[in-house]
């Protein structure tokens, strides 16, 4: 890169301008900013870059301002998800001041770490002379995110006599680490969050100075052709030639899971966010089936199980994986090496060798293979839940059924995604909507903000389906300032008065009063009043007919549909 000049009268703002310009030069478009004084230099720089009339030399960036750091972190998660869904993955930056503001990013950082989402955490800090002496709003920010970041930078305060260039070098390395590019070619890495902790010394205000001449000396880092995971050793072998195999598609599996199942004639058990729930081998109601005696017996007959992606939704699938006589795993999430330990083979992605039949083709003339697949189809059809009653399954079916091919939807990580797993249809390949969720750690927090981030990143309407506690957990995500864009997001809230997912778990055996108090946590919150307080349109429905009618309206604004049970 060219050597950047830096203001000497106010080195903090000069460093901030160079950092923003260098990050933008490497393709970082989105910056989520939370207000604060210590982070003022970055705020001033971003305000200039995002203005209608930016100064000469300032980059073009998209600025999103949020008051609450926790919601801001998940907005960044949504922006990163949205960029990836559009086929344009790139880091998203979050800017905070010092103190508890930094700590409030932790839930989003953990989710991004496990989901493999590139975030840049730009946190302002007190200069070294103010650390460890009880200075206001000062804590131990260095290393605060521990092992949940790909790399951590502790950046000393810019000095008046300092020449430009340091911020550019930090930006380059930060983007490399966030995109999963290790510094040694023999290391395998995945995208994830990176922490850049920056000391800023007074003065923190803007000086109206020029922007530095910063340009990328190499192709934009995120645009270079790169293998996300590097692996060594011989080429993968084909899968064993067995007739009774099962393919499980977890979160993020992609279409490769469908192709593996169809190549071998095996049933495909695909979670709704797998991107693989399509084609003739997909079994729609596989979860209800595996909870029946016949389904469990059928699963025990499997000779081999292939897992693509990261399945996390149901205990029957976990038991099926645990009991697999032969287990093969590919693309098991951002931390793909954490696949089940009894797997015979764990690969970073599905190899071509798995996409061709091993041995004799498993086609319609192969009686044993056909009978195996037909048995799964037949029993699953019998186990499919009803979708004509006013309950979470029917609500999920109605919302998913309202989507057109390619439409975007995010599912809350508690009851709704499991209801969707029971009732989502099997689509024709290429005709499915795009379903996603925060399944890195499967938390319910931040779902509203994540949905907003996806909509902002893609410029497309988003439908969100979540439970009442999930909505309440991130109702603050609806707090959008007057200068900020309000994207078209329809939030469907299944309001059953608490965390009813626990009723399906062993905790339900506890005495009723204790169970309600410490597990289901019933509430009396008025979701309509909460929505109105944030200036968000709200509609309450109490029947499938009313819900279906509401879903026929196009998604043109930020709104809430409360499905009251």
Buried (B, 14 or more C-beta within 10 A) or exposed (E): BEEBBBBBEBBBBBBBBBBBBBBBBBBBBBBBBBBBBBBBBBBBBBBBBBEEEBEEEBBEBBBBBBEBBBBBBBBBBBBBBBBBBBEBBBBBBBBBBBBEBBBBBBBBBBBBBBBBBBBBBBBBBBBEEBBEEEEEBBBEBEEBBEEBBBBBBBBEBBEEEBEBBBBBEBBBBBBBBBBBBBEEEEEBBBBBBBBBBBBBBEBBEBBEBBBBBBEBEEEEBBEEEEEBBEEEEEEBEBBBEBBBBBBBBBBBBBBBBBBBBBBBBBBBBBBBBBBBBBBBBBBBBBBBBBEBEBBBEBBEEBBBBBBBBBBBBBEBBEEBBEEBEBBBBBBBBBBBEEBBEEBEBBBBBBBEEBBEBBEEBBEEEBEEBBEBBEBBBEBBEEBBBEBEEBBBBBBBBBBBBBBEEEBBBBBBBBBBBBBBBBBBEBBEBEEBBBBBBBBBBBBBBBBBBBBBBBBBBBEBBBBBBBBBBBBBBBBBBBBBEEEBEBBBBBBBBBBBBBBBBBBEEEEEEBEEEEBBEEBBEEBEBEBBEBBEEBEBEBBBBEEBEBBBEBBEEEBEEBBBBBBBE
